[in-house]
Amino acid sequence: MSIPSKLGAGRCIHAIAALSLVGTTTIAAAETAEDKIARAMSAAPSDISEAATIMDVDGTILREGSNGWVCLPGIGLIPGDQHPMCNDAVWMKWMAAAGSGSAFSTDVVGVSYMLMGDAMVNNENPMATDPNDGGVWVQEGPHTMIVFPNMDMLADLPRDPFAGGPYVMWGETPLAHVMLPTEAKTAP
């Protein structure tokens, strides 16, 4: 299922909420809304997060925003995750596609911030769940992610997350995007 680009931010927020996988933990259940809002806001520069809508991983709106950005206290696609992210409308469509297992495409550039880092993921396969599967696994520190209308223009970017600088994640899938790390990392 593809979410039409004509959806407004509010409808897109509700679409992602309906499609996200929700994970809860005892720690997350004990958190206050204020704690979740503070963590969500830490994902992006304050000039974005201060006016962003803050949405919990289950789709509950914790705070209405005014700038079209949506910040989450964790990634609903990873049960129990507490790595915050802030997404523009294109990335919210990307999240909906990832949550539903459907194809994603865009005709404009999309941006997501994860300035507090990310969970360990397989750089080649978005559906991989076992770090011992022999794939290339990476746990990125602070970074920005960008999707492009035409990923062919990124053919010369490395797919190796340990090459240094920007790289393509999930490059052979419809969920391909560019990772822009802000800190060095070493291969495991």
N, C-alpha and C positions, 0 to 999 in steps of 0.2 A: 504494500500500500504506500503510495506517495502522498504526502500532504501538499495540497496545492499552495503555490506561493501567494495566493490571494488571501490566505488565512491571516487574520489579525493576530497580534501578539497574544491576546487573551485566549483565543481559540487554539493557538499553537501550544500555549502553556497547558491547556486542558488536554490536548491530544498527547503531549509527551507524558503527562501524568497518567493517562489511561494506558499507555504503552510501556512504561518503565517497570522494570522488575524491582520490587521493594524488598529490602532487607532490613531487619531490625535486630538490635542487640540490647542487652540489658543497659549498657552504657548509653546508647542512643535514646532509649526509652526514658532514661532519667534526665536527659538534657531538657533545658527550658527552651522556649522559642527564642529568647534573647541569645542564648548560647549558640543556637543554630544560625541565627541571623549574623552574629559576629563572625562565626567561622565562614559562612558563605561570603560575606563581604571581604574576607581576607584573600579571596581568589584573584581579585583584579585591582588595578589602581583605584584609589578612592574616588577619583572623578567619574568613574564608571559605577562602582558598587554603591556609592551613597545614594544614587537615584534609581538603582536597579530594583526590579521586582525580586523578592526573595521567596523561593519556592522550596519546600521540603521535598525529600526524595519520593514521598508518597503523593506528591502533587498538591498538597495543602499550601495555599499562599500564606506565608508568614508576614509579608509586608508588601503592599502594592508599591510599584515603582512608576517612574514617568519617562524613562529614557529608552525603552525598548529592550534593555538587557535583562537577563534572568540569571540570578546567582543561586546556586544550590549548595547546601552544606556537605554534600557527598554525591557520589555518582550512583544513581538509582539502578544502573545496569549491573553494578557489582554489589551484591548483598552485603550490608554492614559497612560499606565504604564510607570514610569520613574525609576524603580529599575534596575540598571545595572547588567549584568551577563557576565561571561566569560566561554566559553564551549570548551571542547576538541571535537574531531570529533565524538565520541560516543554520546555526549550530543547534538550535532547538529542533529544527526539522531533521538535522543529522541524528540527534539523540532519539527522536521518534522512530526513524528508520532503523537505527541500531537496536532499539528496544523491540521492534516488531519483526526484525529479520528481513525487512523489505529493502528494495533498492533505494539509493539516494542519488539525487542529482540536483544541481543548482546552476543558475545562470549568472550568479553574482558571487563574489568572494565572501566567505564567512570566517569569523574570528571567535576564538574561545581562549580564556585565560585560566591557567591553573598555577598561580604563583606560589601555592603551598605544596606543589608536587603532585604525584600521581601514584596509584597502586602499580604493582608489578604486572605487566601485561606482555603477551607474545607480540612481537613487532610485525609478524607476518600474518597471523591468524586471529581475528577478533573473537572467535568462538572458543579458542583454546583455554583450558582451565588448569592444566597440569604443568607447572614449571619444569618438571622432569621429562617432558615429552621430546626433548632434543631441539626444540625451536629456539629462536633468538628472543630471550626475555629481557626486558628492561624496566627499571623503576626510575622514572624521570623525576628530577627535582623541579624547581620552578621553570615553567615554560608557557609558551603561547602556541596555539594550534590554528592552522589556517586550512580551509578547504577552498578549492578553486573550481571554476566551471569546467576547465579543461585540464585534467591531470597530465595530459601528454606534454604540456609545457614544462613539467618537472622531471622529465626523463633523465636529466643529468644529475639530479640530486641523489645522494647515496640512500640506500635502503638500510644501511648498517647504522644502528643508533650509537655505535661507539666510534664512528669515523671522525667525530668532532664537527660541531656546527649543526645546521638544519639537516633533517633527514625525512624521508617518507615513511610513514607508518601505514600498514595494511595496504600497501601499494597495489596489490593484485586483486583488490576487492572494491565494491562500490563505496566503501567507507574510507577510502584512501584520504589521507590528509598529511600536511607538513607539520612536523614538530620543530619548534624553535626553542631549544634549551637555553637557559641563561646561566647554567653552571656546568662545570666539567664533571664528567663521570668516568669511571673505569669499567671495563668489561669484567664480568664475573670470572 
